[in-house]
Amino acid sequence: MSKNKIYPFAVASVRSMENKLLSTQKLMQMAEAKNAEEALRLLSDTAYGKTQIQDVHQFEEMIESHLEETYTAVAKLIPDEALIDIFLYKNDYHNIKVLIKEEISKISGKKLLVRGGTIPVEELKKNFIERNYAEMPTIDGEAVEEAIKQYAKTKSGQYIDTILDRACFAAMDARATEMKNAFVRKYVTMLADLTNLKTLLRVKKMGRPFDAFVEACVPGGEIREDLFARAYREENMLLVLKECAYGALCEQYMEQGFTVFEKACDDYLMSYVKEAKYKTLTPEPVVAYILAKETEAKCVRIILTCKLHDIDTEIIKERVREVYV
């Protein structure tokens, strides 16, 4: 990406779109709603309300539709750049995992497929059935075949997830390197590091061997494997993890449990994304808007899911992520 390119129209448009992002106050009102139906009604006067659903249990359709609309709108602002593709790879890889499991189980995964990837769902499905990887450039065909092979050996769907998650992060890492955008490069690095820290915590808490971490560890981060290995061997991992760039984050939240640490990691990323607010002519605000929308959608999903399961209001509030606005 040329350092000389400027995006005054794109940035101005995104600034206007930011005004419609859900505020923390709005999310707290949803959390305080007496039930899921009331929480959903609070979205009726927002952009989410454009998608009509028959039942609150269909809220995923509403979220997916809105995110797809967001990706399309942002892509139109910078049609000469594949800037947002890097953030859509996860949708492509999610869908390919669903298709593999559907093929294995013979149970339809149609309801689990999501829109908003770089490859339209029907096109991805057709090319997967035909094993036409040339028409799925963002998908690592070797990783797909390895995932299927490992499942045949072990009958464990976990290998499908870990192998393809690694492939997804490898694709993001390669694209970020190619783009030469420092903001995106750092975000992808942080995302990989935080993902690996969460994996280490989960593996340690479950009492699984370090090899389980190595298998699930994603590429693209800066924390070395030997540091993870030393941390794993310690009864108190914080004695080692305090050496890494996320030491303060780990010390403050890791011992509070996985749910709390996961939220803290999301908030840490959002704090970084908010730095884009101070950019005026570069693409960072456009990227930040995409990430802000995805975090917002995650918050809506958390609230509605919790409401449907009668989770206490205060617990829901604790789980709501920091938002961009």
C-alpha positions in Angstrom: 0.0 0.0 0.0 1.5 3.3 -1.0 2.4 5.6 1.9 1.3 8.6 -0.2 -2.3 7.6 -0.6 -4.8 9.6 1.4 -8.4 8.8 2.1 -10.2 12.1 3.0 -13.6 11.0 1.6 -13.4 7.5 3.2 -12.4 8.9 6.6 -15.1 11.6 6.5 -17.7 9.0 5.6 -16.6 6.7 8.4 -16.7 9.6 10.9 -20.3 10.1 10.0 -21.0 6.3 10.3 -19.4 6.3 13.7 -22.2 8.4 15.0 -24.6 5.5 14.6 -22.5 3.0 16.6 -24.2 1.7 19.8 -23.0 3.5 22.9 -22.2 1.9 26.2 -25.4 3.4 27.6 -27.5 1.7 24.9 -25.8 -1.6 25.6 -26.4 -1.2 29.3 -30.1 -0.5 28.7 -30.3 -3.8 26.8 -28.5 -5.6 29.6 -31.1 -4.2 32.1 -34.1 -5.2 29.9 -36.5 -7.6 31.7 -36.1 -10.2 28.9 -34.6 -10.9 25.5 -37.6 -9.6 23.6 -37.4 -6.2 25.4 -33.6 -6.1 24.7 -34.3 -6.8 21.1 -36.9 -4.0 20.9 -34.3 -1.5 22.0 -32.5 -2.2 18.7 -35.5 -1.4 16.6 -34.5 2.3 16.2 -30.9 1.3 15.2 -29.4 0.0 12.0 -29.9 -3.5 13.3 -33.7 -2.9 13.1 -33.6 -2.9 9.3 -33.6 -6.7 9.4 -36.9 -8.1 10.5 -36.9 -11.4 12.4 -39.9 -13.4 13.5 -38.5 -14.5 16.8 -35.7 -13.3 19.1 -34.0 -16.7 18.7 -33.2 -15.6 15.1 -31.1 -12.7 16.3 -28.0 -14.1 14.6 -29.6 -13.5 11.2 -30.1 -9.8 12.2 -26.4 -9.5 13.3 -25.0 -11.2 10.2 -27.1 -9.1 7.9 -26.0 -5.9 9.6 -22.3 -6.9 9.5 -22.5 -7.9 5.8 -24.1 -4.5 5.1 -21.2 -2.9 7.0 -18.5 -4.7 5.1 -20.2 -3.8 1.8 -20.5 -0.1 2.7 -16.9 0.1 3.8 -15.6 -1.7 0.7 -17.3 0.9 -1.5 -15.4 3.7 0.2 -12.1 2.2 -0.8 -12.8 0.0 -3.9 -9.2 0.1 -5.1 -7.9 -1.6 -1.9 -8.5 -5.0 -0.5 -8.1 -3.4 2.9 -10.9 -5.1 4.7 -10.3 -8.6 3.3 -7.9 -9.4 6.1 -10.8 -9.1 8.6 -13.1 -11.3 6.5 -10.8 -14.3 6.4 -12.2 -15.5 9.7 -15.6 -15.8 8.1 -14.3 -17.8 5.2 -12.5 -20.2 7.5 -15.5 -20.5 9.8 -17.6 -21.5 6.8 -15.1 -24.0 5.6 -15.0 -25.7 9.0 -18.8 -25.9 9.0 -18.7 -27.5 5.5 -16.1 -30.1 6.5 -18.1 -31.0 9.6 -21.3 -31.1 7.5 -19.6 -33.5 5.0 -18.4 -35.7 7.9 -21.6 -35.8 9.9 -24.1 -35.7 7.0 -26.0 -33.2 9.1 -26.8 -29.8 7.5 -24.7 -26.9 8.7 -26.7 -24.4 6.7 -27.8 -22.4 9.8 -24.2 -22.1 11.0 -22.8 -20.6 7.8 -22.2 -16.9 7.9 -22.2 -14.2 5.3 -19.6 -11.5 5.0 -16.5 -13.5 3.9 -14.4 -12.8 0.9 -16.0 -15.8 -0.9 -19.9 -15.9 -1.2 -21.3 -18.9 0.8 -22.8 -20.7 -2.2 -19.6 -20.3 -4.2 -17.5 -21.6 -1.3 -19.8 -24.6 -0.8 -19.6 -25.5 -4.5 -15.9 -25.2 -4.7 -15.4 -27.2 -1.5 -17.5 -30.1 -2.8 -15.5 -30.1 -6.0 -12.2 -29.5 -4.0 -11.5 -26.7 -6.4 -9.1 -24.8 -4.2 -7.9 -22.6 -7.1 -11.3 -20.8 -6.9 -10.9 -20.3 -3.1 -7.7 -18.2 -3.0 -8.1 -17.3 0.6 -8.4 -20.9 1.7 -5.3 -23.0 2.3 -6.3 -26.2 0.5 -3.4 -28.2 2.1 -4.8 -27.2 5.6 -8.3 -28.4 4.6 -7.0 -31.7 3.4 -4.8 -32.1 6.6 -7.8 -31.3 8.8 -9.9 -34.0 7.0 -7.0 -36.5 7.2 -6.5 -35.8 11.0 -10.2 -36.2 11.7 -10.2 -39.6 9.8 -7.3 -40.7 12.1 -8.6 -39.4 15.4 -12.4 -38.8 15.0 -11.8 -35.6 16.9 -13.4 -32.4 15.5 -10.8 -30.4 17.5 -8.2 -31.0 14.8 -10.5 -29.4 12.2 -10.7 -26.3 14.4 -7.0 -26.0 15.3 -5.6 -26.7 11.9 -7.9 -24.3 10.2 -7.5 -21.6 12.8 -3.8 -21.8 12.3 -4.3 -21.5 8.5 -6.6 -18.5 9.0 -4.0 -16.6 11.1 -1.3 -17.5 8.7 -3.4 -16.0 5.9 -4.0 -12.8 8.0 -0.3 -12.6 8.9 0.8 -12.9 5.2 -1.8 -10.3 4.1 -0.8 -7.9 6.9 2.9 -8.2 5.9 2.0 -7.6 2.2 -0.1 -4.5 3.0 2.8 -2.8 4.8 0.3 -0.9 7.0 1.8 -0.5 10.5 -1.6 -0.2 12.2 -3.0 -3.4 10.7 0.3 -5.2 11.1 0.3 -4.5 14.8 -3.3 -5.4 15.3 -2.8 -8.8 13.7 0.3 -9.4 15.8 -1.6 -8.4 19.0 -4.6 -10.6 18.0 -2.3 -13.6 17.5 -0.5 -13.1 20.8 -3.7 -12.6 22.8 -5.2 -15.7 21.2 -2.2 -17.7 22.2 -2.3 -16.4 25.8 -5.9 -17.4 26.1 -5.1 -20.8 24.7 -2.2 -21.3 27.1 -4.5 -20.4 30.0 -7.2 -22.8 28.8 -4.7 -25.7 28.3 -3.1 -25.1 31.8 -6.5 -24.9 33.6 -7.6 -28.1 31.9 -4.4 -29.9 32.9 -3.6 -30.8 29.3 0.0 -31.3 28.1 2.0 -28.5 26.6 1.8 -30.3 23.2 -1.9 -29.4 23.2 -0.9 -25.7 23.3 1.7 -26.2 20.5 -0.9 -27.8 18.3 -3.4 -24.9 18.8 -0.9 -22.1 18.8 -1.5 -19.7 16.0 1.2 -17.9 13.9 1.7 -14.2 13.6 2.5 -13.2 17.1 5.7 -12.0 18.7 5.7 -14.0 21.9 8.2 -16.8 21.5 7.3 -20.5 22.1 10.0 -20.9 24.6 8.4 -18.2 26.8 5.1 -20.0 26.6 6.9 -23.3 27.5 8.6 -21.7 30.6 5.3 -20.2 31.7 3.5 -23.6 31.3 6.1 -25.3 33.5 5.6 -22.8 36.3 2.9 -23.4 38.9 2.2 -19.7 38.7 2.5 -18.7 35.0 2.5 -15.0 35.8 6.1 -15.3 37.1 7.1 -15.8 33.4 4.3 -14.1 31.5 5.1 -10.7 33.2 8.2 -10.7 31.0 6.1 -10.3 27.8 4.5 -7.1 26.3 1.1 -8.1 27.9 2.5 -8.8 31.4 0.4 -6.1 33.1 -2.7 -7.5 31.4 -1.9 -11.0 32.5 -1.1 -10.0 36.1 -4.3 -8.0 36.4 -6.8 -10.4 34.9 -5.5 -13.9 34.2 -6.1 -15.3 37.7 -9.7 -14.1 37.6 -10.7 -16.9 35.3 -11.0 -17.4 31.5 -14.2 -15.4 31.0 -12.7 -12.3 32.7 -9.4 -12.7 30.9 -11.1 -13.1 27.5 -13.0 -9.9 28.0 -9.9 -8.1 29.1 -8.1 -9.2 26.0 -10.9 -7.8 23.8 -10.9 -4.5 25.7 -7.1 -4.4 25.3 -7.5 -4.7 21.5 -10.2 -2.0 21.5 -8.0 0.4 23.4 -5.4 0.0 20.6 -8.1 0.4 17.9 -9.3 3.7 19.4 -5.9 5.2 18.5 -7.2 5.5 15.0 -9.6 8.2 16.1 -6.7 10.6 15.9 -5.9 9.9 12.2 -7.5 12.1 9.6 -6.3 11.1 6.1 -5.0 7.5 6.4 -7.0 4.3 6.2 -6.7 3.5 10.0 -10.2 5.0 10.9 -11.7 2.8 8.2 -10.1 -0.3 9.6 -11.0 0.8 13.1 -14.7 1.2 12.1 -14.8 -2.4 10.9 -13.3 -3.6 14.2 -15.7 -1.4 16.2 -18.7 -2.9 14.4 -17.5 -6.4 15.0 -17.0 -5.6 18.7 -20.4 -4.0 18.9 -22.0 -7.1 17.2 -20.2 -9.3 19.8 -21.7 -7.2 22.6 -25.2 -7.5 21.1 -24.7 -11.3 20.8 -23.5 -11.6 24.4 -26.5 -9.7 25.7 -29.2 -11.5 23.8 -27.6 -14.9 24.4 -27.4 -14.2 28.1 -31.0 -12.8 28.2 -32.3 -16.0 26.5 -30.5 -18.0 29.3 -31.8 -15.8 32.1 -28.3 -14.7 33.2 -28.2 -12.1 36.0 -28.1 -8.5 34.7 -25.0 -7.7 36.6 -23.1 -10.6 35.1 -24.2 -9.5 31.7 -22.9 -6.0 32.3 -19.6 -7.4 33.4 -19.3 -9.4 30.1 -20.1 -6.5 27.8 -16.9 -5.3 26.0 -15.5 -1.8 25.8 -16.9 -0.1 22.7 -15.4 2.4 20.2 -17.6 5.4 21.0 
